[in-house]
């Protein structure tokens, strides 16, 4: 097998992967991703025990045990650019021999679950409720740098969406990827489900206007009105599209659950998002412990 050059797979002096500062034995097969580094301890406080605590930059990792099941929780920071780092390095930890710099013959599939916050794009999805993403719709452009292979269902949805919301040569080409059936079926009970759109920023890319005018003032109306069969866009945030796309390409199982902290149609914002987040964490941990 060909060796991956040092310039492509960068390791720290102790042999850990460059950004996450982790060794293979320091992660579990079930990995929860959160954006906020402070939310890592919010999750791991529910663990029965924590065996690993590491941090480099915004990437905080706690690995431990919950109800007899080994789990890790890792902060990604905000945005799909960070997902590109985190998911490639997590894959390297399990599927590349870091000593020989060669891809392993037998590949490992991780269970990757985002627990995050999000804004609703349908009026009836009220704040403090939960959404489990069936598809991740990327408006950020990250997966255009990879050879993304879509199923026929994904192709049909993305072609319909591009026709509904053309980029007019000023926005990145949109992409879509589906969540893992196993995780979606496990996590989605009693939650809203639909397409989660991922944006490349919080203000203009999500049509928030402070002092700068967004280039596309029709964005929220276009996203909320999109329909393809039973599918609609329920919410948007800044990570899920890249997570689903990279996980699919790398052979990992991925899903995302979000607390709705804002409704962009009714223009409401949660008064107690922390309590809702704690509820979602407990529900998600309990369901993941049955894997």
C-alpha positions in Angstrom: 0.0 0.0 0.0 1.2 3.5 -0.7 2.3 5.7 2.2 0.4 8.9 2.9 3.0 11.8 3.0 3.7 13.7 6.1 2.4 16.9 4.5 -1.1 15.3 3.9 -1.5 13.4 7.2 0.0 15.7 9.8 0.8 14.2 13.2 1.9 15.8 16.4 5.2 14.9 18.0 3.5 12.3 20.2 1.9 10.6 17.2 -1.6 12.0 17.7 -3.6 13.5 14.8 -2.9 17.2 14.3 -6.0 19.1 15.2 -7.8 16.8 17.5 -4.6 15.8 19.4 -6.0 12.3 19.8 -4.7 8.7 19.6 -6.9 5.8 18.3 -7.4 4.3 21.8 -8.8 7.7 23.0 -12.1 7.6 21.1 -15.1 5.3 21.3 -17.2 3.7 18.5 -20.1 6.1 19.4 -19.1 9.7 19.0 -21.3 12.7 19.9 -20.5 15.9 18.1 -21.4 19.3 19.6 -20.4 22.7 18.3 -19.8 24.5 21.6 -16.7 23.3 23.5 -18.6 24.1 26.8 -21.3 21.6 25.8 -18.8 18.7 25.9 -18.9 18.7 29.8 -22.7 19.2 29.7 -22.9 15.8 27.9 -20.1 14.0 29.7 -21.5 15.0 33.1 -24.2 12.3 32.4 -21.5 9.7 31.8 -21.0 7.1 34.5 -17.2 7.7 34.2 -14.9 9.7 32.0 -11.5 8.1 31.1 -10.1 10.7 28.6 -10.2 14.5 28.7 -8.2 16.3 26.0 -8.3 19.7 24.3 -6.5 21.5 21.5 -7.9 24.8 20.2 -11.7 24.5 20.0 -11.6 20.7 19.8 -12.5 19.3 23.3 -12.8 15.5 23.7 -14.2 13.5 26.7 -14.4 9.7 26.4 -16.1 7.5 28.9 -19.0 5.2 29.6 -22.8 5.7 29.8 -25.0 2.8 30.9 -22.2 0.3 30.0 -21.7 1.8 26.5 -18.4 3.4 25.6 -19.0 6.9 24.1 -17.0 10.0 23.2 -18.2 13.6 22.9 -16.1 15.9 20.8 -16.7 19.6 20.1 -16.3 20.7 16.5 -16.5 24.4 16.8 -18.8 26.2 14.5 -19.1 25.6 10.7 -18.6 23.0 8.0 -14.9 23.9 7.6 -14.3 22.5 11.1 -16.4 19.4 10.2 -14.0 18.8 7.4 -11.2 18.6 9.9 -13.0 16.6 12.6 -14.5 13.9 10.4 -11.3 13.4 8.3 -9.2 13.1 11.5 -11.7 10.8 13.2 -11.7 8.6 10.2 -7.9 8.6 10.2 -7.9 7.4 13.8 -9.8 4.3 13.0 -9.0 3.6 9.3 -5.3 4.6 8.9 -2.4 3.0 10.5 -0.7 6.1 11.9 2.7 4.5 12.3 2.9 3.2 8.7 0.7 5.9 7.2 -1.2 3.4 5.2 -4.9 2.7 4.9 -6.0 -0.4 6.8 -7.4 -3.3 4.9 -10.3 -3.7 7.3 -12.2 -0.5 7.7 -14.2 0.6 10.8 -17.5 2.4 10.7 -18.2 4.9 13.5 -21.6 6.1 14.8 -21.5 9.9 14.6 -24.3 11.9 16.1 -24.6 15.7 16.3 -26.4 17.3 19.2 -26.9 20.9 18.4 -29.1 24.0 18.2 -31.0 25.2 15.2 -33.5 27.6 13.7 -36.9 26.4 12.5 -38.1 27.1 9.0 -41.6 25.9 9.5 -44.0 28.0 11.6 -45.5 25.0 13.5 -42.1 23.8 14.8 -42.0 25.8 18.0 -38.9 26.7 20.0 -37.6 24.1 22.5 -38.8 21.3 20.3 -36.5 18.7 18.7 -35.7 18.0 15.0 -34.0 14.8 13.8 -32.5 15.4 10.4 -33.4 12.9 7.6 -31.3 14.7 5.0 -28.5 17.3 5.3 -28.7 20.0 2.6 -25.4 21.8 2.2 -25.5 25.5 1.2 -21.9 26.0 2.1 -20.1 24.3 -0.8 -17.7 22.1 1.2 -18.7 18.7 -0.4 -18.1 20.2 -3.8 -14.4 19.7 -3.1 -15.0 15.9 -2.9 -16.5 13.4 -5.3 -19.8 13.0 -3.7 -21.8 10.0 -5.0 -25.6 10.4 -4.5 -28.3 7.8 -4.5 -31.2 8.3 -7.0 -33.4 9.7 -4.2 -30.7 12.3 -3.3 -30.2 13.2 -6.9 -33.9 13.8 -7.4 -34.2 16.0 -4.3 -31.1 18.1 -5.0 -32.1 18.7 -8.6 -35.5 19.8 -7.5 -34.0 22.1 -4.9 -31.5 23.7 -7.3 -34.4 24.4 -9.7 -36.4 25.9 -6.8 -33.5 27.9 -5.4 -30.9 28.6 -8.2 -27.6 30.0 -7.0 -27.5 32.7 -9.7 -23.7 32.2 -10.0 -23.1 34.0 -6.6 -23.8 31.1 -4.2 -22.0 27.7 -3.8 -23.6 24.8 -5.6 -25.9 23.0 -3.1 -25.5 19.3 -2.2 -27.4 16.8 -0.2 -26.8 13.6 1.7 -29.1 11.3 3.7 -28.7 10.3 7.4 -28.0 6.7 8.4 -31.2 4.7 8.6 -30.0 2.9 11.8 -29.4 6.0 13.7 -32.4 7.9 12.3 -34.8 5.1 13.3 -33.2 5.0 16.7 -33.3 8.7 17.5 -36.2 10.2 15.6 -39.1 9.0 17.8 -41.4 11.9 18.9 -39.3 14.4 17.0 -39.9 16.5 14.0 -38.1 15.2 10.9 -37.1 16.6 7.6 -34.3 18.2 5.7 -31.8 20.3 7.6 -30.0 23.0 5.6 -26.4 23.9 6.6 -25.1 27.4 6.0 -21.6 28.9 5.8 -22.3 31.6 8.3 -24.7 32.9 10.9 -25.7 36.4 9.6 -25.9 37.0 5.9 -25.8 33.2 5.0 -28.9 32.8 7.2 -30.4 36.1 6.0 -29.9 38.0 9.2 -29.6 41.7 8.5 -27.8 44.0 10.9 -25.9 46.7 9.0 -25.2 44.6 5.9 -27.9 43.6 3.4 -27.8 39.9 2.3 -27.5 39.3 -1.4 -30.6 37.0 -1.4 -33.5 38.4 0.5 -35.8 35.6 -0.6 -33.8 32.8 1.2 -36.0 32.0 4.1 -39.2 32.0 2.0 -37.5 29.8 -0.6 -36.2 27.3 1.9 -39.4 27.1 3.9 -41.6 26.7 0.8 -39.5 23.9 -0.8 -41.3 20.5 -1.1 -40.4 17.3 -2.8 -42.9 14.6 -2.1 -43.0 14.1 1.6 -39.8 16.1 2.2 -39.5 19.7 3.3 -36.8 21.8 4.9 -37.5 21.9 8.6 -34.6 23.9 10.0 -31.1 25.3 9.3 -27.8 25.5 11.1 -24.1 25.3 10.2 -22.9 21.7 10.3 -25.2 18.8 9.4 -24.9 18.8 5.6 -21.1 18.4 5.7 -21.4 15.7 8.5 -23.8 13.6 6.4 -21.8 14.0 3.2 -18.4 13.2 4.7 -19.7 10.3 6.8 -21.4 8.8 3.8 -18.2 9.0 1.7 -16.1 7.6 4.5 -18.4 4.8 5.4 -19.6 6.0 8.8 -23.1 6.1 10.2 -24.3 9.7 10.9 -27.4 11.5 12.2 -28.2 14.9 13.8 -30.6 16.0 16.4 -31.2 19.7 17.2 -33.0 21.8 19.8 -35.0 24.6 18.0 -33.8 27.7 19.7 -35.3 30.2 17.2 -38.2 30.1 14.7 -37.3 32.3 11.8 -40.9 32.4 10.5 -42.6 33.5 13.7 -39.4 35.3 14.8 -39.5 33.7 18.3 -36.5 32.8 20.4 -36.2 30.3 23.2 -36.5 31.6 26.8 -34.9 28.4 28.3 -32.7 26.7 25.7 -30.4 25.1 28.3 -33.2 23.1 29.8 -34.3 21.9 26.4 -30.7 21.0 25.5 -30.4 18.9 28.7 -33.6 17.1 27.8 -32.3 16.3 24.3 -28.9 15.1 25.7 -30.6 12.7 28.1 -32.9 11.4 25.4 -30.1 10.9 22.9 -27.7 9.2 25.4 -30.4 6.8 26.5 -31.2 5.9 22.9 -27.6 5.5 21.9 -26.9 3.3 24.9 -29.1 0.6 23.2 -26.9 0.3 20.2 
